[in-house]
Amino acid sequence: MKKLHGVIPILPAPFTDDGANVDYSDLRSIVDTVIAEGVHGVALLGVASEFYKIDDAERQLMIETTVEHVAGRVPVVVNITRNATALAVKDARHAEEAGADAVMIVPPSFIPPGNEAIIEHIHAVADSVKLPVVIQYAPNVTGVSIPVSTFLDIERQRGGELYIKAESVPPGPLLNSIVEQTEGRMGVFIGNGCVQMYDSLERGAVGMMPGAAMVVPYLAVYEAFMRGDKTTAFRLFNDLLPVLNHTTQAAELFVQFEKTILKARGIVKNDVCRRPNAVPDEAMKTMLRRYSDYVRERFGAPLMP
């Protein structure tokens, strides 16, 4: 497998109209859409997947369905979110057995155990599989702050194909430290809605993990940057930035906006999020529709046809 890079969207969990079940046909539809649009991989069971509202059986079937339907077209990255090390190991092994190409480990955050225990947890999960590892660092979501020295220690101890998904605010200083002090051995992806995407590419990020509802603008920025046309990349990013400012106001709102866009595009049948969930008011919905026209003018395709 080629090293992870580029635009790797986090797939949402589409539900049936009553929210009772995952709609696996809609999941396949999302997979086909983003691959056709040109993504470099897909990831699932992140915050944008509402992983915290999905039961064990659904989790396993989502992984198996995604891997089977992707069928090797792009790498599949699976989030490992358990706080208990033994359960995280079990989940990582299932992901590997199902055919995932990499695992993304979220450090324990419920009653944070301290840096040494976090390091032990990450090593235990990573050692349980023979896959590339991404460490997701999202302190604004998890409430757990980890010093950069911890990530550097993990990189020195592990070697191999290792990445971090940087979602600290701001991400730049962490990104610089990782890239410079590991001499690029530890690849950095940007997350958190990719609001700092251009700055992160300038600092050496290898890619980004946005949502799945509108990957074309992210791809346009990334591809322009990678071919050396930074002027175009900067302009396209600033064309996209107002949309990101609207859709990333809160994590649950972002999840809802993603599904609203996917439904409007005819990719999924509904925009149901499981409760408790955020409900945008009418002004927010109106603004999203206005941004649909804005994106059409700048990127050639509307958010919401």
N, C-alpha and C positions, 0 to 999 in steps of 0.2 A: 504494500500500500504506500502511495506517495504520502509524504508528511502532510499533516493537517495544515490547511492554509485557506485564505480567502473568506468568502461569505458562507457561513454555516448557520442557517436559521434554526431557532428553537421551535419545534412543531407544537402547536396547541393540541389540547385534547378535545376533539369535537364530541358533543354529547347528543343523545336523542332529545326530542322536544321536551320531555318531562325531566331531563337531566339525570334520569335513573341509570343510564348505560352509556358507555363509550360507543360512538358510531364509527365502526371500523371502516366502512365504505368511504365515509368522509375523510378519514385519516389517509386512506390510500389516494384519494383525490388531491389532498394537500401535497402529499409526497410527489405525485406525478407533476403537479403544477410547478412547484419550486425547482424540481430537477429540469423540467423543460425550459424554465426561465434562466437556467445556467448556474445554479449554486454549486459550491465546491464540496458540500457535505450537508448532512442534516443531523440535528440533535434533538433529543426528546427527554421529557420528564424534568425539565427545568421549571422555574417560576412561571414562565409563559405557558407551560403545559398544565398548570394547576396540580403539580405533583402532590401537594398536600391535601388534595381532595379526591385522590384516586386510591382504590383499595389494591391489595396485593395481586389479586387475580387480574384486574384490569391492567396493572402495571406490567405484568409479565406478558400479557397478550398484546399490549401496545408495542412492546419491544419486538416480540416475535413477528407481529404483523408488519411492522415497519421494515425490519431486516429482510423479511421474505419479499416484500413488495419492492423495496429498493433494488434488490437482486444484484448487488455489486456495482450499481451505476455510480454511486458516490459513497464515501465513508459515512458510517452511522456512529454517532457518539451518544452514549447513554449516561444520564446523570445518576449518581449514587448518592442518596440523600439521607440515609439512616444515621441516627446519632449513635446507635449501638454498633460497635466495631464488628461483632459477630454477624449481625444482620446486614451490615454494609458489605461484608465479605460474601455473604450468601447472594446478595443482589448482584454484585460484580461478577461472580461466577456464572450466575444465570445469564447475564448479558453476554458474557463471552461464549457460553454454550449456544446461545441463540444466534450468534454470528456477528455481534457488534464489533466495530473496528477500533473503538477506544472507549474508555470510561472517564467520566468527569466527576470528581469526588468533591462533595461539599463538606468542609470541616464541621465537626459536631458543634452545635450552637445552642441547644437547649440545656441550660445550666452549663455554661462553657467550662471545659475541663482544664484549661491552661495549655500553654504552648507545647510542653513536652508530651502531654497526652494527645494533643492534636497531631504532632509529628508521628507518634506511634500509630495513631489511627490511620493516617494517610499511607504510611509504609505498609501496614498490615493489609489494607485493601489493595494497594498497588501490587504487593507481592503475591496476592492470591490469584492474579491473572497474568497472562502474557500479552498484554495490550498496552498501547500508548496511554498515558495518563494526563488528564487535564485537572488542575486544581481550581475550583471555582471560589473566588474570593469576593464576596458581596457583603461587606460589613454593614451597609445601610439596611439590608434586608435581614441578615442573620443577627445583627447586634454584636458580632464577634470581630474585634480588631486583632490583626496578626502582624507583628513587625516584619519588615522586609527580610531581616536576617533569618527568620524562620524558613521562608521560601528558599533562600540561598543555601541554608543548611540542608534542606531536603534535596535540592539539586545536586549538591556536592556528594551526598550520601547515595543518591540513586543512580545518576547517570541515565542513559537510555533516552527514549523519546518522551519528553516531559514538557508540559505547557501550563500556563496559568491563564484563567479568564479573569481579567482585572475589572472589577466593578466598584472599586473604591472611588471616592469623590474628594479631590480630583484624581484621576488615574495616572496622570502624567509622571509624577515623581516615582511612583512604584514601577511603572513601565520602564523608565530610564534606568533605574537601579537594576532591575532584572536583566534587561538587554545588555547593559554595559558590564555588569559584574559576572554574568555567565557567558559573556562573549557570544551571545546569540544562541547558546545551547538550549536555553529554556525559552520556547516560543511564547509570545503573549498575544492573546485574543482580547479584544475590547467587547464589553457587554453594556449593561445598564442603558439599553435603548440605543447605544452607539451615538450618543449625543456628542461625544468627544472623538468621533471617528477620524476626522482628518488629522487632528493634532496627534492622535495615537499612531497613525501611519507614518507621520513625519518622525516620530520617536522610535520607530522600528517594530511596531506591531505586525504580526504575520497575518492577521485577519480579524474578523468581527463575527459576533453571534447575535444578530438582531432577531426580530420576530419573523414570521413566515408570510404575513399578509401582503407585504409590498417589498419584495427583494430586489426588483429591477433598479430602483434608485441607488441602493447600496452597491449593487454590482457595477453600476455606471461609475460611481466614485472610485471604487476599488480598482477597476480595470484601467481607468484613466491614470490613476496614480502609478500602477504597476508598469504601464508602458512609458512612464517618464513624463507624462503630460500633467504636471502638478497644477498648472494654471487652470486647466479644465476640471481637474479633480476638486480643487478648492472652490471653484464656481458652482459645480454641481452639489457639493456638500452644503454650501450656503443656500442653495435653492431648496434643499431637503430639510434644513435645520428648523424652519418654522413648523413644519409638520411634526418633527420629533418633539419639539417643545410642547406641542398640544397633546400628543399621544402618550408621552411618558411622564405625565404629571404625578401619577401614582401607579404602583405595580398592578393593582387590580383593575384600574381604569385601562391600563395598557392592554391587559388580557381581553377586556371587553371590546375595546376598539379593534383589536386584531380580528376577533370573531365577527364583528359587525362588517368589517371590510371584506373578509372572506365570504360571508353570506351575500353581500351585495355583488360580489364578483361571480357568484354562482358556483363557488368551489365547495361550499358546505351548505347544508339545508337550513340551518338556523344559527343563531349567535348566542346560544344558551351557555351561561357559566353556572357552575354549581354554587349554591349558597353556603356561607354568606359571601356576597359579591358586591362590587361597586356598580352603581347605576348612574351613568352620566345624565346630567339634566338636558333639557331641550336646547339650551344655548350651546352646550358642548357638542351635541349631535349636529346642530346647524353648522357649527364651525368645522366639524369633520367633513361635512358635505362640501363646504366651501374649499377646503383643502383638496378635495377630490379634483375639482376643476383646476386648482393651482398645480397639482402634480401632472395633470394631463398636459397643461401648457408647457411644462418644463421637461418632462420625461416621456411624453408621448402616449402615456396610458393613465387613465384615471384610477384613483383609489376605489371609487364606487361608481360603476357605469350607470 
